[in-house]
Amino acid sequence: MGIIWTLLIGLVAGALAKLIMPGRDPGGIVVTMLLGVAGAFTAGFLGRAFGWYTEVGDGPGLIAAIVGSIILLAVYRLIVGMRTDRV
């Protein structure tokens, strides 16, 4: 049940990140879900690096997952923008 809950939260976080940062992004519901899950992992990693979360039992919430998803979306757009400028 934990995996399903993680995927649902990832879907919500990814969808909200795409709403906050509108633009042309590839993928449908699966890519949006993966963006949200990866955003939560990114937020957890950064939170542990800055000392906001402990190693065990403490992790990012929905807002942190949205922020992590926005960071990943911005990095993706930066990389794609640099790649299309060279062509």
Wavefront OBJ file of the C-alpha trace (Angstrom):
o trace
v 0.000 0.000 0.000
v 2.957 2.322 0.604
v 4.048 2.202 -3.026
v 0.569 3.118 -4.247
v 0.428 6.001 -1.768
v 3.861 7.206 -2.949
v 2.741 7.108 -6.582
v -0.453 9.036 -5.817
v 1.437 11.720 -3.902
v 3.984 11.819 -6.738
v 1.196 12.306 -9.267
v -0.265 15.196 -7.278
v 3.149 16.797 -6.695
v 4.155 16.442 -10.362
v 0.836 17.825 -11.597
v 1.047 20.827 -9.259
v 4.649 21.460 -10.310
v 3.591 21.464 -13.962
v 0.738 23.854 -13.126
v 3.097 26.218 -11.310
v 5.631 26.109 -14.168
v 3.528 26.050 -17.324
v 5.186 25.257 -20.604
v 5.769 22.506 -23.086
v 6.897 19.376 -21.321
v 6.890 15.844 -22.687
v 4.997 12.964 -21.223
v 1.634 12.215 -19.836
v 0.434 10.893 -16.531
v 3.312 8.435 -16.016
v 6.021 11.062 -16.604
v 4.165 13.488 -14.327
v 4.005 10.831 -11.622
v 7.701 10.024 -11.983
v 8.515 13.742 -11.851
v 6.675 14.024 -8.539
v 8.303 10.933 -7.031
v 11.758 12.073 -8.189
v 10.974 15.530 -6.793
v 10.213 14.011 -3.394
v 13.513 12.117 -3.483
v 15.311 15.333 -4.484
v 13.650 17.253 -1.649
v 14.556 14.506 0.805
v 18.171 14.469 -0.353
v 18.504 18.253 -0.124
v 16.703 18.315 3.226
v 19.097 15.747 4.681
v 22.096 17.598 3.222
v 21.001 20.851 4.895
v 20.071 19.108 8.145
v 16.313 19.700 7.893
v 15.458 15.983 7.987
v 16.950 13.174 10.029
v 18.130 9.966 8.396
v 15.405 7.737 9.852
v 11.680 8.356 9.895
v 11.717 11.943 8.704
v 11.027 12.860 5.136
v 9.627 15.494 2.826
v 5.947 16.291 2.648
v 3.799 17.294 -0.288
v 5.056 20.877 -0.451
v 8.684 19.761 -0.392
v 7.900 17.226 -3.133
v 6.382 20.013 -5.234
v 9.468 22.185 -4.696
v 11.727 19.259 -5.628
v 9.636 18.635 -8.749
v 9.916 22.294 -9.741
v 13.697 22.099 -9.325
v 13.866 19.001 -11.542
v 11.568 20.581 -14.134
v 13.734 23.722 -14.230
v 16.910 21.655 -14.652
v 15.250 19.644 -17.438
v 14.204 22.798 -19.268
v 17.680 24.278 -18.855
v 19.318 21.181 -20.345
v 16.834 20.922 -23.219
v 17.180 24.651 -23.901
v 20.951 24.370 -24.113
v 20.709 21.352 -26.389
v 18.289 23.015 -28.833
v 20.391 26.213 -28.966
v 23.363 24.249 -30.332
v 21.430 22.734 -33.227
l 1 2 3 4 5 6 7 8 9 10 11 12 13 14 15 16 17 18 19 20 21 22 23 24 25 26 27 28 29 30 31 32 33 34 35 36 37 38 39 40 41 42 43 44 45 46 47 48 49 50 51 52 53 54 55 56 57 58 59 60 61 62 63 64 65 66 67 68 69 70 71 72 73 74 75 76 77 78 79 80 81 82 83 84 85 86 87
